[in-house]
Amino acid sequence: MMKKCADLPPSELDQIISCPHTRRCLLNSGVTTLDQLLSLSIDDLLQIKGIGQVIAKNVVKEREQYLSS
């Protein structure tokens, strides 16, 4: 059973990732901190279950926006 958005625990990822599905995929793969997220390459992101090309590109875009703010 998939968790609903409200069921997701608060995490540092909320600061960067706006999509609940993407946050859930990252959390399920063990990515729980901004440092971990920032260290992932696009190839690393594509290895995470539930993350494909479109989501990986969105994550990279959201990271870039976060870092430039």
Buried (B, 14 or more C-beta within 10 A) or exposed (E): EEEEEEEBEEBBBEEBBEBBEBBBBBBEBEBBEBEBBEEBEEEBBEEBEEBEEEBBEBBBEBBEEBEEE
